[in-house]
C-alpha cells in the first residue's frame, strides 16, 4: 500500500504564467500579499510583466520575470525550472497563460488549431510536469491550479479549439489530481466566466457599471475575484481540496455561456 505524503510546509514560492495583466497579474499580487515570492512569465507584454513584478515587490516579496512562449514546446516549459531556481523552490504553479479564437469550425486552419492546443493544453501539461517533479523532490507537497474557463464545461460557437483545449485541461486536472495525490500535491481548475481583462477587451473598468442581463449576478467579473479563488486553492486552507473545478462566473454556467453572455434583457428572471 502507498504511504501517502502529508505536507507540513506553508507555501512560500509560486510561479504564475501569463502574469503581465488580467487574472495573472491579480493572482501574482494576491499571492504576494499572502506571503509568497512569485515568478512571473510574459509572452508579448514585457512592460506589463515588470509592472506586475513591481506590485509583488511592493509586498516585500521576490519577483523574477521570464518570457514564456508556449508555442515553442517542449523547450519553453523549462522556464518553470529557471524561475524555481531563482526562487529557490516552487510550491505553487498557476497555469494561467492562454489564447483563443473566434473562427467558425469550418473555416479554421490547422496551424491555428495547433497553436491554441499548445498554449492552452499541451503547455500547461508540460509546465505541470516540470513543477510537479520539483515538488516531489522537495518533499513538501504542492499546489497546481489550472485556469480553464466556463468553456471547460460548456461549448461556444466559434471557439472549437479553445473549448477542446479547456475541456481537455479540465479532465487533465482530474487525472493529475489522482496521480499526484500520494505526493501531497493537489491539482484543481478555476473556470472563469466573462472577466474584465485585456483578453475580453476590458481593463481596469468598474465591473459594477457594466450590465450583463444574462448573467445572474448582472455584471462581468473582476480579475481579483478570480485571483481570490486561485489564492485559496494555493493556500494551506485548501489542503483537502483536489480534482475539482471551481466556476467563478457570476452564475453564467447555470444559464449556459452562450445565453449568459448574449441575453440583452432580464426577461428570463420572470416565469
C-alpha positions as a printed Julia matrix, in Angstrom:
271×3 Matrix{Float64}:
   0.0    0.0     0.0
   1.24   3.51   -0.82
   2.46   5.63    2.06
   0.69   8.91    1.43
   2.63  12.09    1.97
   1.13  14.69    4.3
   2.59  18.11    3.65
   3.74  20.23    6.53
   5.13  23.41    5.0
   3.45  26.71    4.23
   3.73  27.61    0.51
   6.36  30.33    0.03
   7.17  30.29   -3.7
   4.82  30.36   -6.67
   5.03  30.69  -10.44
   2.17  32.33  -12.33
   2.23  32.08  -16.12
   0.74  34.86  -18.22
   1.02  37.35  -15.37
   1.54  40.55  -17.37
  -2.09  41.61  -16.9
  -5.59  40.49  -16.01
  -6.12  37.36  -13.94
  -2.41  36.51  -13.93
  -1.4   39.89  -12.52
  -4.17  39.88   -9.94
  -3.16  36.37   -8.85
   0.54  37.2    -8.57
  -0.2   40.23   -6.39
  -2.69  38.3    -4.24
  -0.17  35.51   -3.63
   2.49  38.07   -2.76
   0.14  39.65   -0.24
  -0.28  36.16    1.24
   3.48  35.95    1.77
   4.75  34.18   -1.34
   7.59  35.04   -3.68
   6.21  34.91   -7.22
   7.86  34.05  -10.52
   6.16  35.88  -13.39
   6.01  34.96  -17.08
   5.03  37.05  -20.07
   4.68  36.43  -23.79
   4.34  39.77  -25.63
   3.97  42.36  -22.85
   7.29  42.66  -21.02
   6.38  46.06  -19.56
   3.18  44.6   -18.14
   5.17  41.81  -16.52
   7.6   44.31  -14.98
   4.64  46.3   -13.65
   3.29  43.12  -12.05
   6.71  42.41  -10.58
   6.81  45.9    -9.08
   3.48  45.27   -7.35
   4.74  41.95   -5.99
   7.95  43.57   -4.71
   5.89  46.27   -3.03
   4.7   43.49   -0.73
   8.31  42.72    0.14
   8.48  39.59   -2.0
  10.84  38.4    -4.75
   9.52  38.61   -8.33
  11.78  37.13  -11.01
  10.46  37.62  -14.55
  10.91  35.44  -17.64
   9.46  35.24  -21.15
   7.36  32.17  -21.93
   6.13  31.28  -25.43
   4.07  28.1   -25.19
   4.17  27.61  -28.95
   7.87  26.76  -28.55
   7.42  23.39  -26.9
   8.81  21.39  -25.26
  11.75  23.73  -24.55
   9.56  26.61  -23.35
   8.37  24.65  -20.31
  11.92  24.78  -18.96
  11.11  28.33  -17.83
   9.43  26.75  -14.81
  12.77  25.29  -13.7
  14.53  28.59  -14.4
  12.13  30.53  -12.18
  12.14  27.84   -9.5
  15.94  28.09   -9.39
  15.7   31.86   -8.92
  13.08  31.46   -6.2
  14.94  28.63   -4.51
  11.94  26.27   -4.77
   8.4   26.04   -6.15
   5.35  25.3    -4.01
   2.61  26.6    -6.32
   2.14  26.64  -10.09
  -0.71  28.61  -11.63
  -1.16  27.76  -15.31
  -2.85  30.96  -16.42
  -1.31  31.73  -19.84
  -3.83  31.2   -22.62
  -5.14  32.19  -26.01
  -8.33  31.76  -28.02
 -10.07  32.18  -31.36
 -13.34  33.43  -32.79
 -13.37  31.45  -36.03
 -16.1   29.09  -37.29
 -15.25  25.4   -37.17
 -15.4   25.01  -40.95
 -13.07  27.96  -41.54
 -10.3   27.48  -39.0
  -6.88  26.33  -40.22
  -4.72  23.59  -38.72
  -1.92  25.94  -37.69
  -4.32  27.94  -35.52
  -5.79  24.79  -34.01
  -2.34  23.56  -33.06
  -1.36  26.94  -31.64
  -4.4   27.08  -29.36
  -3.96  23.48  -28.23
  -0.26  24.04  -27.48
  -0.82  27.21  -25.46
  -3.99  26.13  -23.63
  -3.41  22.4   -23.1
   0.0   20.96  -24.03
   1.85  23.89  -22.46
   0.15  23.55  -19.07
   0.71  19.77  -19.27
   4.47  20.19  -19.7
   4.8   23.09  -17.25
   2.98  20.99  -14.65
   5.37  18.09  -15.22
   8.34  20.36  -14.52
   6.72  21.82  -11.42
   5.47  18.5   -10.03
   8.85  16.81  -10.4
  10.47  19.59   -8.39
   7.72  19.5    -5.76
   8.24  15.76   -5.36
  12.0   16.22   -4.98
  11.44  18.95   -2.38
   9.24  16.53   -0.42
   6.71  19.04    0.94
   3.81  18.59   -1.48
   2.48  21.49   -3.52
  -0.37  23.11   -5.38
  -1.15  23.26   -9.09
  -4.04  25.42  -10.27
  -5.09  25.36  -13.93
  -7.06  28.37  -15.17
  -9.59  26.98  -17.62
 -12.86  28.74  -18.49
 -16.6   28.18  -18.3
 -15.86  26.58  -21.66
 -14.2   23.76  -19.77
 -17.83  22.74  -19.2
 -19.93  24.32  -21.96
 -19.34  24.98  -25.68
 -19.25  28.27  -27.55
 -19.77  28.89  -31.24
 -16.55  29.94  -32.98
 -14.27  28.57  -30.26
 -13.74  24.94  -31.28
 -10.02  24.56  -30.44
 -10.37  26.75  -27.33
 -13.24  24.64  -25.99
 -11.39  21.43  -26.86
  -8.28  22.65  -25.05
 -10.08  23.94  -21.97
 -12.22  20.83  -21.73
  -9.08  18.73  -22.07
  -7.3   20.77  -19.41
 -10.24  20.21  -17.06
 -10.02  16.43  -17.44
  -6.21  16.55  -17.29
  -6.62  18.34  -13.96
  -8.58  15.38  -12.63
  -6.01  12.82  -13.8
  -3.17  14.86  -12.31
  -5.08  15.11   -9.03
  -5.35  11.33   -8.85
  -1.74  10.64   -9.77
  -0.08  13.35   -7.69
  -2.14  12.97   -4.51
   0.27  10.48   -2.97
   2.97  13.17   -3.07
   0.84  15.72   -1.26
   0.27  17.73   -4.45
  -3.25  18.99   -5.03
  -4.48  19.92   -8.5
  -7.6   21.97   -9.21
  -9.01  24.09  -12.01
 -10.62  27.52  -11.85
 -13.16  28.23  -14.59
 -13.78  31.97  -15.08
 -16.74  33.39  -16.92
 -16.56  36.84  -18.52
 -13.86  38.7   -16.6
 -12.84  42.31  -17.23
  -9.34  41.73  -18.68
  -7.43  42.68  -21.84
  -8.43  39.32  -23.36
 -12.09  40.4   -23.28
 -11.33  43.98  -24.27
 -11.92  45.26  -20.74
  -9.17  46.52  -18.47
  -9.39  48.29  -15.11
 -13.05  49.1   -15.51
 -15.65  49.18  -12.76
 -17.5   45.94  -13.45
 -20.46  47.15  -11.4
 -21.2   49.71  -14.13
 -21.35  47.11  -16.92
 -24.69  45.41  -17.43
 -24.89  41.72  -18.31
 -28.61  40.85  -18.12
 -27.94  37.19  -18.97
 -25.59  36.67  -16.02
 -27.46  36.05  -12.75
 -25.22  38.49  -10.85
 -25.83  41.01  -13.64
 -22.22  42.02  -14.44
 -18.82  40.72  -15.59
 -16.29  39.61  -13.01
 -13.21  41.43  -11.77
  -9.84  39.69  -12.15
  -9.3   39.97   -8.4
 -12.42  37.89   -7.81
 -10.79  35.05   -9.75
  -7.46  35.61   -8.02
  -9.11  35.2    -4.63
 -10.29  31.69   -5.51
  -6.9   30.74   -7.0
  -5.18  32.01   -3.87
  -7.47  29.92   -1.68
  -6.64  26.79   -3.69
  -2.94  27.66   -3.47
  -3.01  28.11    0.28
  -2.99  25.97    3.4
  -6.76  26.14    3.8
  -7.35  24.04    0.68
  -5.22  21.08    1.77
  -8.12  18.61    1.34
  -9.35  20.0    -1.98
  -8.2   18.3    -5.17
  -9.54  17.31   -8.58
 -12.27  19.96   -8.52
 -13.3   22.68  -10.96
 -14.24  25.99   -9.39
 -16.51  28.17  -11.54
 -16.05  31.92  -10.99
 -18.73  33.14  -13.37
 -21.48  35.06  -11.61
 -23.8   32.11  -12.25
 -23.23  32.06  -16.02
 -22.94  28.27  -16.23
 -26.41  27.9   -14.79
 -27.66  29.84  -17.83
 -25.35  28.31  -20.43
 -22.41  30.52  -21.51
 -23.94  31.37  -24.91
 -27.14  32.65  -23.31
 -25.4   34.1   -20.29
 -23.16  36.44  -22.25
 -25.6   37.32  -25.04
 -29.0   37.89  -23.45
 -29.92  41.55  -23.79
 -32.66  41.86  -21.17
 -33.84  40.47  -17.84
 -36.94  38.7   -19.14
 -35.57  35.3   -18.12
 -35.84  36.3   -14.45
 -39.66  36.04  -14.56
 -41.62  32.79  -15.06
